[in-house]
Amino acid sequence: MTAKAPRSFNREIFYDRPEHVYYGTDDGYQDGSFAEFAKIKAHYDGVDPRRREDIHLVSVVGGLYSLNLIPLWQPRWLTFFDVNPPALTYFQILRRVWTTSRDKTRFLARLTDGDYEVNGDTEEFIRENICLKQRGWLPPSRGSSNRSYEQSWQYALDRFDLTKRILSEAPLEIRNEPMESDGFSEWIRAQGNVWIYSSNITEFHYFNLEFSNPANVVVVQIINTNTNALEPSREPEVLDLATLGGGPVKVKFEIPLRVERMDK
């Protein structure tokens, strides 16, 4: 019998809720040291260099911690997904502002001042929230804000031009669906070169995904490893499936991640 995810009782709070967009991430070490990133980088640095030439980054939007993975992994393709449509809108706004700003300083200034065009009520709501967040005035009733953008996306911001180029040039797909949906499961089964960032999804829901041939598949999640602590300890977990290439596998998205061969 599969156990329930630790926070499964409130997983539906993210469904089509504009007030549940994360303006800045809380993934990783809670002291803001960014120390968790070292494990992810060490894995990337240690793989066969040929694997780095064909990376498809697949990421939940969440608090967009995965912006840091863009200049690290330097993917050739991008797919961002989320069950919450306003979160997807938030990502698209940030991408638009990032790719039309000359540098990090100008990018952050435009976010603070709301100095960019928006379309429709949802984008206007998000622009207002970004301005409020930048000034430290964002109330919980409008959205979540745990860290500054400088802390949340420090690796990407320090490599602003590289991130900008990839965000501008890499083919992008947007998917409005959860990872456990039939559509997502069917789509990802045939993908053999996806590097997935799933944030802390398994804190809210356990599910399985199958891969026909995971020759270059990596899964990264950052989850609370001490659910009883008043101060959570968010640690990265890196699951590399490359050694299981050549046949189908099932990844159990749980805490911790597990994998099993399906052709035995």
NORVENJO-V927171 format. One record per run of one state. SS is the DSSP state (hx for helix, st for strand, lp for the rest). FROM is the first residue (numbers start at 0). LEN is the number of residues. If there is no record, write none. Layout:
SS:FROM:LEN + SS:FROM:LEN
//
This chain:
lp:0:7 + hx:7:7 + lp:14:3 + hx:17:3 + lp:20:1 + st:21:1 + lp:22:14 + hx:36:10 + lp:46:2 + hx:48:5 + lp:53:2 + st:55:5 + lp:60:6 + hx:66:7 + lp:73:3 + st:76:5 + lp:81:3 + hx:84:15 + lp:99:4 + hx:103:10 + lp:113:6 + hx:119:15 + lp:134:9 + st:143:1 + lp:144:4 + hx:148:4 + lp:152:1 + hx:153:5 + lp:158:1 + hx:159:10 + lp:169:1 + st:170:5 + lp:175:6 + hx:181:8 + lp:189:4 + st:193:4 + lp:197:3 + hx:200:3 + lp:203:3 + st:206:5 + lp:211:6 + st:217:7 + lp:224:9 + st:233:7 + lp:240:1 + hx:241:3 + lp:244:4 + st:248:5 + lp:253:4 + st:257:4 + lp:261:3
//
